[in-house]
Amino acid sequence: EPEVTQTPSHQVTQMGQEVILRCVPISNHLYFYWYRQILGQKVEFLVSFYNNEISEKSEIFDDQFSVERPDGSNFTLKIRSTKLEDSAMYFCASREDYSNQPQHFGDGTRLSIL
Amino acid sequence: DQQVKQNSPSLSVQEGRISILNCDYTNSMFDYFLWYKKYPAEGPTFLISISSIKDKNEDGRFTVFLNKSAKHLSLHIVPSQPGDSAVYFCAAENTGGFKTIFGAGTRLFVKA
């Protein structure tokens, strides 16, 4: 069964540095998402992406965050200047279409900010 | 953002018995509801969903019930198995939006 893959599985970065988290969604999917889960807390929506543009974003997704689909297969989340509170699991998800279809999640990237 | 609430952080059930996980929501615009299961070090895995035009959806051992007037849904697992032990997330979204709201999760323990 096709799956969403995320790299790296664990990223350690110094505070203030830029980080890029990478995702390869399922190939025929059209909708893409990023979520984060701070340790012990709920899964929080960050952003959705469709037709090469952001469809919706949460209040968490401020100017430090950006997303890109650079080559038709990868879907990336960039955090420009990381803060300690950005430490979390980041999950990518994709969906084939929007008509009552579930999202398929990757196994996440653990981001640790030192 | 408390639009989706799972008020029980954990639930313990004997193998073979029924597990009932509950979820409440506040936004009446939600019209599609999902349950995801999550093991440690893995991403959420889709389990079952229900559209707001239905009040029940069944898939094998898993049944989801939706009570729109009460803004409440529940997931029933019958019979429960030790492999069902995981964190279960309720999620909700509205058609035409692109945002999914998750509950805080309920950790299910199924004892052999």
Interface residues (C-beta under 8 A of the other chain):
Chain A: V4 Q6 Y31 Y33 Y35 Q41 K42 V43 E44 F45 S48 Y50 S55 E56 S58 F91 A93 Y98 N100 P102 Q103 H104 F105 G106 D107 G108
Chain B: D1 Y32 L34 Y36 A41 E42 G43 P44 T45 F46 S49 S51 F89 T95 G97 F98 K99 T100 I101 F102 G103 A104 G105
